[in-house]
Amino acid sequence: MISAHPPLIYHHSSGGQPSMQVATQFTNGNKTVSLSCDNSVGRLKTLSRSDIRCFMMDPQTEEERDVTAEVLGAGLNDVVRADIENMSRAMNWLRQTPWGFYR
């Protein structure tokens, strides 16, 4: 399933370009890839600053945990740029079928 949250738009009192952010989720079973794009608090003309995260729901506890570091090789709290290579790796991970062996 693919879903998106309504865009977050914040108009600054000083005028100028508003701050905008959009988040989209791609879900397959107990896995989710989240893509967040923003315009760097109104400094960019397009929503070209982006971050990608990978989440997995534990089938036993039903708790969702961030597995971005494991999937994309990033540090635990690192911002992971949503470029073509990272998006491809995340989508390949999303399509993998689990065989019932969970850590």
C-alpha positions in Angstrom: 0.0 0.0 0.0 1.2 3.5 -0.8 -0.1 6.4 1.3 0.7 10.0 2.1 0.0 12.4 4.9 -1.6 15.8 4.0 1.2 18.4 3.3 2.4 20.4 6.2 2.5 24.1 5.2 3.7 26.8 7.5 3.5 30.4 6.5 6.1 32.7 8.0 5.2 36.0 9.5 8.0 37.6 7.5 6.4 36.7 4.2 8.6 34.8 1.8 8.1 31.2 0.7 6.2 29.0 3.1 7.8 26.0 4.8 6.4 22.8 3.3 6.8 19.1 4.1 5.2 15.9 2.6 5.6 12.4 3.9 4.8 9.2 1.9 4.8 5.6 3.1 5.2 2.4 1.1 4.0 -0.6 3.1 4.4 -4.3 2.3 3.3 -6.7 5.1 5.2 -5.8 8.3 7.7 -3.5 6.5 7.4 0.2 5.7 9.6 2.6 3.8 8.9 6.2 4.7 10.0 9.1 2.4 9.9 12.7 3.8 10.5 15.7 1.5 10.7 19.3 2.5 11.8 22.7 1.2 14.3 23.4 4.0 12.1 25.8 5.9 11.2 27.7 2.7 14.8 28.2 1.5 14.3 25.9 -1.5 11.8 26.4 -4.4 11.0 22.7 -4.5 10.6 19.9 -1.9 14.1 18.6 -2.8 15.5 18.0 0.7 14.6 14.4 1.6 15.1 11.7 4.1 14.3 8.0 3.8 13.6 5.6 6.8 12.9 1.9 7.0 10.6 0.4 9.7 9.7 -3.2 10.6 6.8 -4.3 12.8 7.8 -7.2 15.1 5.1 -9.8 14.6 5.2 -11.0 18.2 5.1 -7.6 20.1 3.5 -5.6 17.3 6.1 -2.8 18.0 7.5 -0.9 15.1 11.3 -0.3 15.1 13.5 1.7 12.9 15.8 -0.6 10.9 17.2 2.1 8.6 20.7 1.6 9.9 20.6 -2.2 9.2 19.0 -1.8 5.7 20.9 1.1 4.4 24.1 1.0 6.4 23.6 4.3 8.1 24.2 5.3 11.7 21.4 4.9 14.2 20.2 8.5 14.1 21.7 9.6 10.8 19.7 11.4 8.2 19.6 9.2 5.1 19.3 11.1 1.8 16.6 9.8 -0.4 18.6 9.5 -3.5 18.1 6.9 -6.3 20.6 4.4 -4.8 19.1 4.5 -1.3 15.5 4.4 -2.6 16.3 1.4 -4.8 18.0 -0.5 -1.8 15.0 0.4 0.4 12.4 -0.8 -2.1 14.4 -4.1 -2.7 14.3 -4.6 1.1 10.6 -3.9 1.1 9.9 -6.5 -1.6 11.9 -9.3 0.2 9.7 -12.1 1.6 10.5 -13.2 5.2 11.0 -16.8 5.8 9.9 -16.8 9.4 13.3 -16.2 11.0 13.2 -13.0 13.1 15.9 -11.6 15.3 
